Amino acid sequence: MMHDDEYFIDADLVRRLLAAQFPQWAPLPLRPVEAWGTGNAIYRLGDDLSVRLPRIPSAAGDVRFEREWLPRLATMVPVALPEPLTIGEPGEGYPEQWAVNRWLHGTHPTEADADSHDFAHGLGEFVARLRQADTTGARPGYRGGPLRTRDAYVREWTAKAEGEIDTEAVLDVWQASLDLPEWDGPPVWTHGDLLAGNVLLDGGRLHAVIDFGAAGIGDPACDALPAWTLLNAETRPTFRAAAGFDDATWARGRAWALTFVGGITYYRQTNPPMADLGHRAVAEVLQDTATGQPV
């Protein structure tokens, strides 16, 4: 398990929940999906469905949120989004609501896709279009607030990564980022978690964006972070141009990428892809600043 407060979830539990509440789907083949995510467990159900169950109490609200908002947001963006079909209720010893969605086909981006300008442009276009969606009644995004709300977190987890990264350089960049102008525009829609596990490609192009557990409204800077978690120095400008980030928002986005330093030690044993992500984000940010890119 990745978290101290994580629920025990396995295929047997999912089958019991399906049999009790949606028996029409219970006979379908069921298999776990590789654990990229940290807040939800995903099982593929047959060829066309998926089951999504919150792993931790703090992710429990995602089920209702996605059921309400994804159909609306899907009309605003140029890629596929998850299609919630129904919500399951607590049962069989599992205390939260859970969801059955349509399965979205595609492949997660790899390091090779960081070189793709087509991918970078499509990702930027998604961010720009999402930002235009109506915000009436929307919740705050998980990463939609000021950077200073993550100050203690970044300092704590940077210290824990001593010996694996250049902690002094990380903190220098982070400190300079805290002096950037804060977002003073109206809150806008953000996905907030554009990582490899939440992006699907088809033929090398962006096809779908999944897992809106961190989505909400606020500062758009957090949706610049894939420039350092998914792309590289050659494709970052393509992404930025398509997304339309100004200088200050772009710089705050770079700082949001640094917040993944926490994954280096927290997920080292339980979710190695997330630990690798922390290393990659830090390395890309430090490379950017070392080449003279302004903080």
C-alpha positions in Angstrom: 0.0 0.0 0.0 1.1 3.6 -0.7 -0.6 5.4 2.1 -1.2 4.8 5.8 -4.9 5.5 5.4 -5.4 3.3 2.3 -8.3 1.0 1.9 -7.7 -2.7 1.1 -8.9 -3.2 -2.5 -8.5 -6.3 -4.6 -10.2 -8.1 -7.4 -12.3 -10.2 -5.1 -13.8 -7.1 -3.5 -14.5 -5.5 -6.9 -16.3 -8.7 -8.0 -18.4 -8.8 -4.9 -19.4 -5.1 -5.3 -20.3 -5.8 -8.9 -22.3 -8.9 -8.1 -24.3 -7.1 -5.5 -25.0 -3.9 -7.3 -24.5 -4.4 -11.1 -24.8 -8.2 -11.7 -25.0 -7.7 -15.4 -21.3 -6.8 -15.4 -20.1 -9.3 -12.8 -19.3 -12.1 -15.2 -17.0 -9.9 -17.4 -13.2 -10.4 -17.2 -11.6 -8.2 -14.5 -8.0 -7.2 -14.2 -6.1 -4.5 -12.3 -4.5 -1.6 -14.1 -0.9 -0.8 -13.4 -0.8 1.6 -10.4 0.4 4.9 -11.9 -2.1 6.8 -9.8 -2.0 7.3 -6.1 -5.6 8.2 -5.1 -7.7 5.6 -6.9 -7.5 1.9 -7.9 -8.5 1.1 -11.4 -9.7 -2.3 -12.8 -10.5 -3.0 -16.4 -13.8 -4.7 -16.8 -14.3 -6.6 -20.0 -13.1 -4.7 -23.1 -15.1 -1.6 -22.8 -15.5 -0.7 -19.1 -13.4 0.3 -16.1 -14.0 0.3 -12.3 -12.5 3.2 -10.3 -12.4 3.0 -6.5 -10.9 5.6 -4.2 -7.9 4.3 -2.3 -8.0 6.9 0.4 -10.6 9.0 2.1 -9.4 12.2 0.6 -10.1 10.9 -2.9 -13.7 9.9 -2.1 -15.2 13.0 -3.6 -13.8 12.3 -7.0 -16.6 9.9 -7.9 -19.4 12.5 -7.7 -17.3 15.3 -9.0 -16.4 13.4 -12.2 -20.0 12.2 -12.7 -21.2 15.8 -12.5 -18.5 17.7 -14.4 -16.8 15.5 -17.0 -19.8 15.4 -19.4 -19.7 19.3 -19.3 -16.0 19.6 -19.7 -16.0 17.0 -22.5 -17.8 19.5 -24.7 -15.1 22.0 -24.3 -11.9 20.1 -25.1 -10.5 18.5 -28.2 -9.7 15.1 -26.7 -11.7 12.3 -25.1 -12.4 12.4 -21.3 -13.7 9.6 -19.1 -17.4 8.8 -19.5 -18.9 7.9 -16.1 -21.7 5.4 -16.5 -22.9 4.8 -13.0 -21.9 5.1 -9.3 -21.7 2.2 -6.9 -22.5 2.6 -3.3 -20.5 1.5 -0.2 -20.7 -2.2 0.5 -18.9 -5.5 1.1 -16.8 -3.7 3.8 -15.7 -1.0 1.4 -16.8 2.5 2.8 -16.9 4.7 -0.3 -18.8 5.3 -3.5 -17.1 4.0 -6.6 -17.6 4.4 -10.4 -18.0 2.4 -13.5 -16.7 4.3 -16.6 -16.2 3.6 -20.3 -12.7 2.3 -21.0 -10.6 4.7 -22.9 -8.1 3.1 -25.3 -4.6 4.4 -25.8 -1.0 4.3 -24.6 0.7 6.3 -21.9 3.5 8.6 -23.1 7.0 7.4 -22.7 10.3 9.2 -22.6 10.5 9.0 -26.4 7.3 11.0 -26.7 9.0 13.9 -24.9 10.5 14.7 -28.3 7.2 14.9 -30.1 6.0 18.4 -31.1 2.7 16.9 -32.1 2.2 15.6 -28.6 3.4 18.9 -27.1 1.0 21.0 -29.3 -2.0 18.8 -28.5 -1.3 19.0 -24.8 -1.0 22.8 -25.0 -4.3 23.0 -27.0 -6.0 20.9 -24.4 -4.9 23.2 -21.6 -5.9 26.3 -23.4 -9.4 24.9 -24.2 -10.0 23.6 -20.7 -9.1 27.1 -19.4 -12.0 28.5 -21.3 -14.7 26.3 -19.7 -17.5 27.9 -17.6 -16.4 28.0 -14.0 -19.9 28.6 -12.5 -20.3 26.4 -9.4 -16.8 24.7 -9.8 -14.7 23.7 -6.8 -11.1 25.0 -6.2 -8.4 22.9 -7.9 -6.0 20.8 -5.8 -3.1 22.8 -7.2 -5.0 26.0 -8.0 -3.8 28.1 -5.1 -0.6 30.1 -4.4 2.8 28.4 -4.4 3.4 29.5 -0.9 0.8 26.9 0.3 3.3 24.2 -0.6 6.4 25.9 0.9 6.7 23.7 4.0 6.0 20.6 1.9 8.7 21.3 -0.6 11.3 22.1 2.0 10.5 19.0 4.0 10.7 16.6 1.1 13.7 18.3 -0.5 15.6 17.7 2.7 14.5 14.0 2.7 16.0 13.6 -0.8 19.4 14.8 0.3 22.1 12.8 -1.5 19.8 12.0 -4.5 19.3 15.5 -5.9 21.0 18.9 -5.6 19.0 20.1 -2.7 20.6 23.6 -2.6 19.8 24.2 -6.2 16.2 23.1 -5.8 15.7 25.4 -2.8 17.3 28.3 -4.6 14.8 27.9 -7.5 11.9 27.4 -5.2 12.7 30.4 -3.1 13.0 32.6 -6.2 9.6 31.3 -7.4 7.9 32.4 -4.1 8.7 36.0 -5.1 6.9 35.7 -8.5 3.6 37.7 -8.9 0.6 35.6 -7.9 -2.3 35.0 -10.2 -4.6 38.0 -10.2 -7.0 37.0 -12.9 -10.3 35.1 -12.5 -10.1 31.5 -11.5 -10.0 29.2 -14.5 -10.4 25.4 -15.0 -7.2 23.3 -14.6 -6.7 19.6 -14.7 -3.9 19.9 -12.1 -2.3 16.5 -12.6 -1.1 16.2 -16.2 1.3 13.3 -15.7 2.1 10.3 -17.9 -0.5 8.1 -16.1 -3.2 10.5 -16.8 -2.6 11.0 -20.5 -3.3 8.7 -23.4 -1.9 8.8 -26.9 -3.0 7.3 -30.1 -0.6 7.3 -33.0 1.7 9.5 -31.1 -0.9 12.3 -30.7 -2.9 13.2 -27.6 -6.0 11.2 -27.6 -7.5 11.4 -24.0 -6.9 12.9 -20.6 -8.1 10.9 -17.6 -8.2 11.2 -13.8 -9.7 14.5 -12.9 -9.2 14.0 -9.1 -7.1 17.2 -8.8 -9.2 19.2 -11.3 -10.9 22.5 -10.3 -10.5 26.2 -10.7 -7.8 28.6 -9.7 -4.4 29.7 -11.0 -3.7 28.1 -14.4 0.0 27.7 -13.6 -0.3 24.1 -12.4 -1.2 23.0 -15.9 2.2 24.2 -17.2 3.9 21.5 -15.1 3.8 18.9 -17.9 6.4 21.0 -19.6 8.9 19.5 -17.1 7.2 16.2 -16.3 6.4 15.0 -19.8 8.3 17.1 -22.3 11.9 18.4 -22.8 13.8 21.6 -23.7 13.0 21.1 -27.4 9.3 20.6 -27.1 8.5 22.9 -24.2 8.2 26.0 -26.4 5.7 24.2 -28.6 3.6 23.4 -25.6 3.8 26.9 -24.2 2.8 28.5 -27.4 -0.2 26.3 -27.8 -1.3 26.8 -24.2 -0.7 30.5 -24.2 1.1 30.9 -20.9 2.5 34.4 -19.9 6.0 34.7 -18.3 4.9 34.7 -14.7 2.4 31.8 -15.1 5.0 29.8 -16.9 7.5 30.4 -14.1 5.0 29.4 -11.4 4.3 26.2 -13.4 8.0 25.4 -13.3 7.8 25.7 -9.6 4.8 23.4 -9.4 6.8 20.8 -11.2 9.3 21.0 -8.3 6.6 20.0 -5.8 7.0 16.4 -7.2 10.2 16.2 -5.3 8.1 14.6 -2.6 7.6 11.5 -4.7 11.3 10.7 -4.7 11.3 9.3 -1.2 7.6 8.9 -0.4 6.9 6.5 -3.4 10.4 4.9 -3.7 9.2 1.5 -2.6 5.5 1.6 -3.3 5.2 3.4 -6.7 8.6 3.6 -8.5 7.1 5.4 -11.5 6.1 8.3 -9.2 9.5 8.3 -7.6 11.1 8.4 -11.1 8.7 11.3 -12.0 10.1 13.3 -9.0 13.6 12.8 -10.3 12.7 13.8 -13.8 10.8 16.9 -12.8 13.7 18.1 -10.6 16.3 17.4 -13.3 14.3 19.2 -16.1 13.7 22.3 -13.9 17.3 22.5 -12.9 18.4 22.1 -16.4 16.1 24.8 -17.5 17.4 27.3 -14.9 21.0 26.3 -15.5 20.7 27.3 -19.2 19.6 30.8 -18.3 15.8 30.4 -18.4 14.4 33.1 -16.0 12.9 31.8 -12.8 
